[in-house]
Amino acid sequence: MGSGDEPSVRSIGTDQAAFSAFYRVHVGEVTRFVARRVADPQLAADLTAEVFLAVIEAAPGYRGAAGGPRTWLFGIARNVIAAEFRRSARERRAEALIAGRRLLDAEDIDRLVAKIDAARQVRALHEELRALPEGERAVLELVAVDGLTVAEAAAALGIRPVAARVRLHRARRALRPESFRPVIETEVVS
């Protein structure tokens, strides 16, 4: 394929005959090019195939590279190999990070599932809390989360203890789902 074949290079992605002809002419060179850079024969075969897939994708944009289709093809091959080397380096770095670390056993997974479930419950509770009026939420948080008595919460908010009790009662009534009861029914004597 010489420089007169540039229109057929642009049609590689859509014309099976053009791709077949291009492949037959260049597959040997590309295979040797890849094999000189990669020691694993299976990887060399995979990368050669990836080069031709990249050629199919890039073909519509071919504009007649200096040196013709062959030079353009080797540029693509070089990019595919470089991408593989980068991917492989990332994989080796990731493997080095986890090397020597203990893998999760069944008990670890059970504990992790329990933590995820607990976090889900807490997130749901926070959604419920955000829906409460500010005054009710403030009293509930001071009593149930921060451990203040109702009288202390009232003093912190600058309201009377009776008003704090009423707000706490309303907040608890609004948050009645069984899953939240242990959190919202924390009784602290005033």
PyRosetta script that sets phi, psi and omega in degrees:
from pyrosetta import init, pose_from_sequence

init()
pose = pose_from_sequence("MGSGDEPSVRSIGTDQAAFSAFYRVHVGEVTRFVARRVADPQLAADLTAEVFLAVIEAAPGYRGAAGGPRTWLFGIARNVIAAEFRRSARERRAEALIAGRRLLDAEDIDRLVAKIDAARQVRALHEELRALPEGERAVLELVAVDGLTVAEAAAALGIRPVAARVRLHRARRALRPESFRPVIETEVVS")
pose.set_psi(1, 112.8)
pose.set_omega(1, 179.2)
pose.set_phi(2, -98.1)
pose.set_psi(2, -166.9)
pose.set_omega(2, -177.5)
pose.set_phi(3, -67.7)
pose.set_psi(3, -21.5)
pose.set_omega(3, 177.0)
pose.set_phi(4, -72.3)
pose.set_psi(4, -11.0)
pose.set_omega(4, -178.5)
pose.set_phi(5, -95.3)
pose.set_psi(5, 10.9)
pose.set_omega(5, -177.1)
pose.set_phi(6, -58.4)
pose.set_psi(6, -40.9)
pose.set_omega(6, 177.2)
pose.set_phi(7, -59.5)
pose.set_psi(7, -35.2)
pose.set_omega(7, 179.3)
pose.set_phi(8, -70.9)
pose.set_psi(8, -28.3)
pose.set_omega(8, 176.8)
pose.set_phi(9, -64.9)
pose.set_psi(9, -42.1)
pose.set_omega(9, 179.4)
pose.set_phi(10, -64.6)
pose.set_psi(10, -22.5)
pose.set_omega(10, -177.9)
pose.set_phi(11, -94.9)
pose.set_psi(11, 4.0)
pose.set_omega(11, -177.8)
pose.set_phi(12, -54.3)
pose.set_psi(12, -38.2)
pose.set_omega(12, -177.7)
pose.set_phi(13, -72.8)
pose.set_psi(13, -18.1)
pose.set_omega(13, -176.2)
pose.set_phi(14, -118.9)
pose.set_psi(14, -16.3)
pose.set_omega(14, -176.4)
pose.set_phi(15, -115.4)
pose.set_psi(15, 110.0)
pose.set_omega(15, -177.5)
pose.set_phi(16, -58.4)
pose.set_psi(16, -40.4)
pose.set_omega(16, -178.9)
pose.set_phi(17, -65.9)
pose.set_psi(17, -40.8)
pose.set_omega(17, 179.1)
pose.set_phi(18, -64.6)
pose.set_psi(18, -42.1)
pose.set_omega(18, 178.7)
pose.set_phi(19, -64.7)
pose.set_psi(19, -45.6)
pose.set_omega(19, -179.2)
pose.set_phi(20, -58.7)
pose.set_psi(20, -43.7)
pose.set_omega(20, 179.9)
pose.set_phi(21, -65.0)
pose.set_psi(21, -45.5)
pose.set_omega(21, 179.9)
pose.set_phi(22, -61.8)
pose.set_psi(22, -43.8)
pose.set_omega(22, -179.4)
pose.set_phi(23, -61.8)
pose.set_psi(23, -49.2)
pose.set_omega(23, -179.0)
pose.set_phi(24, -59.1)
pose.set_psi(24, -39.0)
pose.set_omega(24, -178.3)
pose.set_phi(25, -69.8)
pose.set_psi(25, -36.8)
pose.set_omega(25, -168.0)
pose.set_phi(26, -111.2)
pose.set_psi(26, -10.0)
pose.set_omega(26, -173.6)
pose.set_phi(27, -61.5)
pose.set_psi(27, -39.4)
pose.set_omega(27, 179.9)
pose.set_phi(28, -62.9)
pose.set_psi(28, -46.1)
pose.set_omega(28, 179.4)
pose.set_phi(29, -63.4)
pose.set_psi(29, -43.2)
pose.set_omega(29, -179.1)
pose.set_phi(30, -65.5)
pose.set_psi(30, -41.8)
pose.set_omega(30, 178.9)
pose.set_phi(31, -60.5)
pose.set_psi(31, -45.1)
pose.set_omega(31, 178.1)
pose.set_phi(32, -64.5)
pose.set_psi(32, -41.5)
pose.set_omega(32, 178.7)
pose.set_phi(33, -57.9)
pose.set_psi(33, -47.5)
pose.set_omega(33, -179.2)
pose.set_phi(34, -68.2)
pose.set_psi(34, -44.3)
pose.set_omega(34, -176.5)
pose.set_phi(35, -62.9)
pose.set_psi(35, -29.5)
pose.set_omega(35, 177.3)
pose.set_phi(36, -69.9)
pose.set_psi(36, -18.7)
pose.set_omega(36, -174.8)
pose.set_phi(37, -109.3)
pose.set_psi(37, -13.9)
pose.set_omega(37, -176.1)
pose.set_phi(38, -130.1)
pose.set_psi(38, 128.5)
pose.set_omega(38, -176.6)
pose.set_phi(39, -82.8)
pose.set_psi(39, -27.4)
pose.set_omega(39, -176.5)
pose.set_phi(40, -82.4)
pose.set_psi(40, 118.7)
pose.set_omega(40, -177.5)
pose.set_phi(41, -61.5)
pose.set_psi(41, -37.5)
pose.set_omega(41, 179.5)
pose.set_phi(42, -65.6)
pose.set_psi(42, -43.3)
pose.set_omega(42, 177.3)
pose.set_phi(43, -64.2)
pose.set_psi(43, -39.3)
pose.set_omega(43, 178.1)
pose.set_phi(44, -60.9)
pose.set_psi(44, -43.0)
pose.set_omega(44, 178.2)
pose.set_phi(45, -64.7)
pose.set_psi(45, -43.3)
pose.set_omega(45, 179.2)
pose.set_phi(46, -62.6)
pose.set_psi(46, -43.5)
pose.set_omega(46, -179.5)
pose.set_phi(47, -67.6)
pose.set_psi(47, -35.9)
pose.set_omega(47, 176.6)
pose.set_phi(48, -60.9)
pose.set_psi(48, -44.3)
pose.set_omega(48, 177.6)
pose.set_phi(49, -62.8)
pose.set_psi(49, -41.8)
pose.set_omega(49, 178.8)
pose.set_phi(50, -62.5)
pose.set_psi(50, -36.7)
pose.set_omega(50, 177.8)
pose.set_phi(51, -58.8)
pose.set_psi(51, -46.5)
pose.set_omega(51, -177.4)
pose.set_phi(52, -72.0)
pose.set_psi(52, -28.8)
pose.set_omega(52, 172.6)
pose.set_phi(53, -66.2)
pose.set_psi(53, -42.2)
pose.set_omega(53, 177.3)
pose.set_phi(54, -63.9)
pose.set_psi(54, -35.3)
pose.set_omega(54, 177.4)
pose.set_phi(55, -62.6)
pose.set_psi(55, -43.7)
pose.set_omega(55, 179.5)
pose.set_phi(56, -60.1)
pose.set_psi(56, -43.1)
pose.set_omega(56, -179.0)
pose.set_phi(57, -68.9)
pose.set_psi(57, -37.5)
pose.set_omega(57, -175.3)
pose.set_phi(58, -85.2)
pose.set_psi(58, -16.2)
pose.set_omega(58, -172.6)
pose.set_phi(59, -55.8)
pose.set_psi(59, -43.0)
pose.set_omega(59, -178.5)
pose.set_phi(60, -60.4)
pose.set_psi(60, -25.2)
pose.set_omega(60, -179.6)
pose.set_phi(61, -92.2)
pose.set_psi(61, 3.0)
pose.set_omega(61, -178.5)
pose.set_phi(62, -62.8)
pose.set_psi(62, 129.3)
pose.set_omega(62, -177.6)
pose.set_phi(63, -122.7)
pose.set_psi(63, 18.4)
pose.set_omega(63, 178.8)
pose.set_phi(64, 82.2)
pose.set_psi(64, 73.0)
pose.set_omega(64, -179.2)
pose.set_phi(65, -64.3)
pose.set_psi(65, 153.1)
pose.set_omega(65, 174.8)
pose.set_phi(66, -60.6)
pose.set_psi(66, 125.9)
pose.set_omega(66, -177.0)
pose.set_phi(67, 96.6)
pose.set_psi(67, -6.7)
pose.set_omega(67, 175.2)
pose.set_phi(68, 83.8)
pose.set_psi(68, -168.7)
pose.set_omega(68, -175.8)
pose.set_phi(69, -59.3)
pose.set_psi(69, -33.3)
pose.set_omega(69, -178.3)
pose.set_phi(70, -64.1)
pose.set_psi(70, -45.8)
pose.set_omega(70, 178.6)
pose.set_phi(71, -62.9)
pose.set_psi(71, -43.6)
pose.set_omega(71, 177.3)
pose.set_phi(72, -58.9)
pose.set_psi(72, -44.2)
pose.set_omega(72, 179.5)
pose.set_phi(73, -61.7)
pose.set_psi(73, -44.4)
pose.set_omega(73, 179.8)
pose.set_phi(74, -67.8)
pose.set_psi(74, -31.1)
pose.set_omega(74, 174.3)
pose.set_phi(75, -64.0)
pose.set_psi(75, -42.7)
pose.set_omega(75, 177.4)
pose.set_phi(76, -64.3)
pose.set_psi(76, -44.8)
pose.set_omega(76, 180.0)
pose.set_phi(77, -59.8)
pose.set_psi(77, -43.1)
pose.set_omega(77, 179.1)
pose.set_phi(78, -61.4)
pose.set_psi(78, -41.7)
pose.set_omega(78, 179.1)
pose.set_phi(79, -65.5)
pose.set_psi(79, -41.0)
pose.set_omega(79, 178.8)
pose.set_phi(80, -63.5)
pose.set_psi(80, -44.0)
pose.set_omega(80, 179.6)
pose.set_phi(81, -65.5)
pose.set_psi(81, -42.3)
pose.set_omega(81, 178.5)
pose.set_phi(82, -62.0)
pose.set_psi(82, -40.5)
pose.set_omega(82, 178.0)
pose.set_phi(83, -62.9)
pose.set_psi(83, -39.5)
pose.set_omega(83, 177.9)
pose.set_phi(84, -65.1)
pose.set_psi(84, -42.4)
pose.set_omega(84, 178.3)
pose.set_phi(85, -62.4)
pose.set_psi(85, -40.4)
pose.set_omega(85, 177.6)
pose.set_phi(86, -65.1)
pose.set_psi(86, -44.8)
pose.set_omega(86, 179.3)
pose.set_phi(87, -61.4)
pose.set_psi(87, -43.5)
pose.set_omega(87, -179.8)
pose.set_phi(88, -64.7)
pose.set_psi(88, -39.7)
pose.set_omega(88, 178.3)
pose.set_phi(89, -65.1)
pose.set_psi(89, -41.8)
pose.set_omega(89, 176.9)
pose.set_phi(90, -61.5)
pose.set_psi(90, -42.3)
pose.set_omega(90, 179.7)
pose.set_phi(91, -63.3)
pose.set_psi(91, -42.9)
pose.set_omega(91, 178.5)
pose.set_phi(92, -64.2)
pose.set_psi(92, -40.2)
pose.set_omega(92, 177.5)
pose.set_phi(93, -63.1)
pose.set_psi(93, -41.9)
pose.set_omega(93, 179.4)
pose.set_phi(94, -65.2)
pose.set_psi(94, -42.4)
pose.set_omega(94, 178.4)
pose.set_phi(95, -64.0)
pose.set_psi(95, -37.6)
pose.set_omega(95, 178.8)
pose.set_phi(96, -65.7)
pose.set_psi(96, -35.1)
pose.set_omega(96, 179.5)
pose.set_phi(97, -65.6)
pose.set_psi(97, -35.8)
pose.set_omega(97, -177.2)
pose.set_phi(98, -97.6)
pose.set_psi(98, -5.8)
pose.set_omega(98, -178.9)
pose.set_phi(99, -60.2)
pose.set_psi(99, 133.7)
pose.set_omega(99, 178.5)
pose.set_phi(100, 82.1)
pose.set_psi(100, -5.5)
pose.set_omega(100, 178.3)
pose.set_phi(101, -85.1)
pose.set_psi(101, 145.1)
pose.set_omega(101, 178.8)
pose.set_phi(102, -73.3)
pose.set_psi(102, 133.7)
pose.set_omega(102, 176.1)
pose.set_phi(103, -77.5)
pose.set_psi(103, 158.1)
pose.set_omega(103, -179.7)
pose.set_phi(104, -69.7)
pose.set_psi(104, 134.2)
pose.set_omega(104, 173.3)
pose.set_phi(105, -100.4)
pose.set_psi(105, -177.9)
pose.set_omega(105, -175.0)
pose.set_phi(106, -61.0)
pose.set_psi(106, -39.6)
pose.set_omega(106, 179.7)
pose.set_phi(107, -66.3)
pose.set_psi(107, -39.8)
pose.set_omega(107, 178.0)
pose.set_phi(108, -62.0)
pose.set_psi(108, -42.4)
pose.set_omega(108, -179.6)
pose.set_phi(109, -65.4)
pose.set_psi(109, -41.7)
pose.set_omega(109, 177.7)
pose.set_phi(110, -60.8)
pose.set_psi(110, -42.8)
pose.set_omega(110, 178.6)
pose.set_phi(111, -64.5)
pose.set_psi(111, -39.9)
pose.set_omega(111, 179.3)
pose.set_phi(112, -65.2)
pose.set_psi(112, -42.3)
pose.set_omega(112, 177.4)
pose.set_phi(113, -62.0)
pose.set_psi(113, -41.7)
pose.set_omega(113, 178.6)
pose.set_phi(114, -62.7)
pose.set_psi(114, -41.0)
pose.set_omega(114, 178.5)
pose.set_phi(115, -64.8)
pose.set_psi(115, -40.7)
pose.set_omega(115, 179.1)
pose.set_phi(116, -64.2)
pose.set_psi(116, -43.6)
pose.set_omega(116, 178.0)
pose.set_phi(117, -62.7)
pose.set_psi(117, -41.8)
pose.set_omega(117, 179.0)
pose.set_phi(118, -64.3)
pose.set_psi(118, -42.0)
pose.set_omega(118, 179.1)
pose.set_phi(119, -64.5)
pose.set_psi(119, -37.2)
pose.set_omega(119, 177.9)
pose.set_phi(120, -62.2)
pose.set_psi(120, -42.1)
pose.set_omega(120, 179.4)
pose.set_phi(121, -64.9)
pose.set_psi(121, -41.7)
pose.set_omega(121, 179.2)
pose.set_phi(122, -65.4)
pose.set_psi(122, -41.5)
pose.set_omega(122, 177.7)
pose.set_phi(123, -61.4)
pose.set_psi(123, -40.9)
pose.set_omega(123, 178.5)
pose.set_phi(124, -64.3)
pose.set_psi(124, -40.6)
pose.set_omega(124, 178.3)
pose.set_phi(125, -62.7)
pose.set_psi(125, -42.5)
pose.set_omega(125, 179.0)
pose.set_phi(126, -62.9)
pose.set_psi(126, -35.9)
pose.set_omega(126, 175.9)
pose.set_phi(127, -62.7)
pose.set_psi(127, -44.0)
pose.set_omega(127, 178.4)
pose.set_phi(128, -62.7)
pose.set_psi(128, -42.5)
pose.set_omega(128, -179.6)
pose.set_phi(129, -62.6)
pose.set_psi(129, -40.2)
pose.set_omega(129, 179.7)
pose.set_phi(130, -63.6)
pose.set_psi(130, -25.0)
pose.set_omega(130, -179.6)
pose.set_phi(131, -78.8)
pose.set_psi(131, -16.1)
pose.set_omega(131, 179.9)
pose.set_phi(132, -73.3)
pose.set_psi(132, 151.0)
pose.set_omega(132, 171.3)
pose.set_phi(133, -60.2)
pose.set_psi(133, 149.1)
pose.set_omega(133, -174.2)
pose.set_phi(134, -53.8)
pose.set_psi(134, -45.3)
pose.set_omega(134, -177.5)
pose.set_phi(135, -63.1)
pose.set_psi(135, -42.9)
pose.set_omega(135, 179.5)
pose.set_phi(136, -67.7)
pose.set_psi(136, -43.4)
pose.set_omega(136, 179.7)
pose.set_phi(137, -62.6)
pose.set_psi(137, -41.2)
pose.set_omega(137, -178.1)
pose.set_phi(138, -62.4)
pose.set_psi(138, -45.1)
pose.set_omega(138, 179.2)
pose.set_phi(139, -64.5)
pose.set_psi(139, -46.3)
pose.set_omega(139, -178.9)
pose.set_phi(140, -60.0)
pose.set_psi(140, -44.7)
pose.set_omega(140, 179.6)
pose.set_phi(141, -63.8)
pose.set_psi(141, -42.8)
pose.set_omega(141, -179.3)
pose.set_phi(142, -64.3)
pose.set_psi(142, -36.9)
pose.set_omega(142, -178.3)
pose.set_phi(143, -82.6)
pose.set_psi(143, -54.0)
pose.set_omega(143, -172.4)
pose.set_phi(144, -79.3)
pose.set_psi(144, -34.6)
pose.set_omega(144, -176.0)
pose.set_phi(145, -95.9)
pose.set_psi(145, -47.3)
pose.set_omega(145, -174.4)
pose.set_phi(146, -88.9)
pose.set_psi(146, -11.0)
pose.set_omega(146, 173.8)
pose.set_phi(147, 80.7)
pose.set_psi(147, 16.9)
pose.set_omega(147, 177.0)
pose.set_phi(148, -78.7)
pose.set_psi(148, 155.8)
pose.set_omega(148, 171.8)
pose.set_phi(149, -75.6)
pose.set_psi(149, 168.0)
pose.set_omega(149, 178.5)
pose.set_phi(150, -62.6)
pose.set_psi(150, -40.2)
pose.set_omega(150, 179.2)
pose.set_phi(151, -64.0)
pose.set_psi(151, -41.6)
pose.set_omega(151, 178.6)
pose.set_phi(152, -66.2)
pose.set_psi(152, -40.4)
pose.set_omega(152, 177.6)
pose.set_phi(153, -62.7)
pose.set_psi(153, -42.2)
pose.set_omega(153, 178.2)
pose.set_phi(154, -60.0)
pose.set_psi(154, -45.6)
pose.set_omega(154, 179.7)
pose.set_phi(155, -63.2)
pose.set_psi(155, -41.7)
pose.set_omega(155, -179.9)
pose.set_phi(156, -63.6)
pose.set_psi(156, -32.7)
pose.set_omega(156, -178.8)
pose.set_phi(157, -92.5)
pose.set_psi(157, -8.6)
pose.set_omega(157, -179.8)
pose.set_phi(158, 73.6)
pose.set_psi(158, 32.7)
pose.set_omega(158, 177.8)
pose.set_phi(159, -124.0)
pose.set_psi(159, 168.4)
pose.set_omega(159, 179.2)
pose.set_phi(160, -76.4)
pose.set_psi(160, 150.3)
pose.set_omega(160, 178.9)
pose.set_phi(161, -56.2)
pose.set_psi(161, -35.2)
pose.set_omega(161, 179.1)
pose.set_phi(162, -64.0)
pose.set_psi(162, -42.6)
pose.set_omega(162, 178.8)
pose.set_phi(163, -64.5)
pose.set_psi(163, -38.4)
pose.set_omega(163, 178.6)
pose.set_phi(164, -64.0)
pose.set_psi(164, -42.4)
pose.set_omega(164, 178.9)
pose.set_phi(165, -62.4)
pose.set_psi(165, -42.4)
pose.set_omega(165, -180.0)
pose.set_phi(166, -63.1)
pose.set_psi(166, -45.5)
pose.set_omega(166, 179.4)
pose.set_phi(167, -63.5)
pose.set_psi(167, -40.7)
pose.set_omega(167, 179.1)
pose.set_phi(168, -63.9)
pose.set_psi(168, -42.2)
pose.set_omega(168, 178.7)
pose.set_phi(169, -61.9)
pose.set_psi(169, -44.6)
pose.set_omega(169, 179.8)
pose.set_phi(170, -63.4)
pose.set_psi(170, -42.3)
pose.set_omega(170, 179.9)
pose.set_phi(171, -63.4)
pose.set_psi(171, -44.9)
pose.set_omega(171, 179.4)
pose.set_phi(172, -63.7)
pose.set_psi(172, -39.8)
pose.set_omega(172, 179.6)
pose.set_phi(173, -65.5)
pose.set_psi(173, -36.4)
pose.set_omega(173, 179.2)
pose.set_phi(174, -70.9)
pose.set_psi(174, -27.4)
pose.set_omega(174, -178.5)
pose.set_phi(175, -106.5)
pose.set_psi(175, 58.5)
pose.set_omega(175, -175.6)
pose.set_phi(176, -87.4)
pose.set_psi(176, -5.9)
pose.set_omega(176, -178.5)
pose.set_phi(177, -54.6)
pose.set_psi(177, 140.6)
pose.set_omega(177, -177.3)
pose.set_phi(178, -55.3)
pose.set_psi(178, -35.1)
pose.set_omega(178, -176.5)
pose.set_phi(179, -67.3)
pose.set_psi(179, -21.5)
pose.set_omega(179, -178.9)
pose.set_phi(180, -96.9)
pose.set_psi(180, -12.3)
pose.set_omega(180, -171.6)
pose.set_phi(181, -52.3)
pose.set_psi(181, -44.9)
pose.set_omega(181, -179.0)
pose.set_phi(182, -60.0)
pose.set_psi(182, -31.3)
pose.set_omega(182, -178.4)
pose.set_phi(183, -79.8)
pose.set_psi(183, -43.9)
pose.set_omega(183, -171.3)
pose.set_phi(184, -85.2)
pose.set_psi(184, -15.4)
pose.set_omega(184, -177.8)
pose.set_phi(185, -100.6)
pose.set_psi(185, 21.1)
pose.set_omega(185, 176.2)
pose.set_phi(186, -64.0)
pose.set_psi(186, 116.2)
pose.set_omega(186, -178.4)
pose.set_phi(187, -94.9)
pose.set_psi(187, 125.2)
pose.set_omega(187, 173.1)
pose.set_phi(188, -122.9)
pose.set_psi(188, 121.5)
pose.set_omega(188, -176.5)
pose.set_phi(189, -67.9)
pose.set_psi(189, 134.7)
pose.set_omega(189, 179.7)
pose.set_phi(190, -81.4)
pose.dump_pdb("model.pdb")
